[in-house]
Amino acid sequence: MKAAVILFPGSNRERDVERALRLAGADVQRVWHAEHELPAGTDLAVLPGGFSYGDYLRCGAIAARSPAMDAVRAHAARGGLVLGICNGFQILCESGLLPGALMRNAKLRFICHRQHVRVERADTAFTRNYAPGQVIDICVAHGEGNYTADPATLARLEGYGLVAFRYCDPNGEVTVDSNVNGSTNSIAGIYSPNRNVLGLMPHPENFVDPLVGGTDGLPLFQSLVGRIAQAA
Amino acid sequence: MKARVTVTLKSGVLDPQGKAIEGALASLGIRGILGVRQGKVFDVELATEDAGEAEATLRQACEKLLANTVIENFHYEVETPGQNGGGRRGRETAPATLSPDDPTVEAADDAEMPIEGHP
């Protein structure tokens, strides 16, 4: 499985996600944002976390207009897999690959801690190594993760099962307190209509090694690698 | 030609920063403020002197980058050098153009642009 990790000026989680992908068995290449094409044979394009362009204008706004994003858009249109984590999710929303927007956290604080999220469905390329409704313990680290969309978009996301993850408590209950950033419907991640594009605020790449305190993020990368291996 | 672009949150979109500012104003004892919404202002210098061309450029800039139309409205004003002559220091403000989906933006609110250098 060939993954291309797009590097923007100000990205800072590319090494972590590359490590997670390699641990899962992927062949990883890093791609500079000024490139107009992804490496031949790319199965998965990854937009890593960080602070592309210093969050100038709006988080992800400038990165979303880079040449590499045109290549990512074309890749997604062909049915290719795209994963955007944290700033990568913000870039996906800004680029129009995912609907809605990520606003300032409701309590205005940058949040950085372990967080439970619920896997809403386990039948996608990203989640097949989880169980449906599984509660996973991963990390959040963001200041602008407050997901918002107009009512019609929300109805579509909910109606078509495009919500990927929700913030929840350790028992999997979606509560006001477990909604760490004020996101509408506690949304932590969403899919595109064909479920080949996933954006999420939490960092699965943080928890892939028991040495760091958890491995609940690893199945996401294993799902991706396994799915491509299966298809091949 | 100069222009000023104002980007504001759509009504109904929660603005936690505006709320925090509101709270800070209240804690300073500044009374009489019912609400604050935070936005952005861009002062843009355009290569053209043609109002129509300027408007087309600004609209494109707003729609493609300056505003996220999912959550924000934009509004721009083009400064044209005073045509009324008489050495009046100031400028005319071309008719404001509003984001089509938001009739609530009030052009009149922006009437206080600082006067900059146009003879």
Interface residues (C-beta under 8 A of the other chain):
Chain A: L57 R58 A61 I62 R65 C93 E94 P99 G100 A101 M103 R104 N105 A106 K107 L108 N146 T148 A149 D150 G182
Chain B: V13 L14 P16 Q17 A20 K64 L65 L66 N68 V70 I71
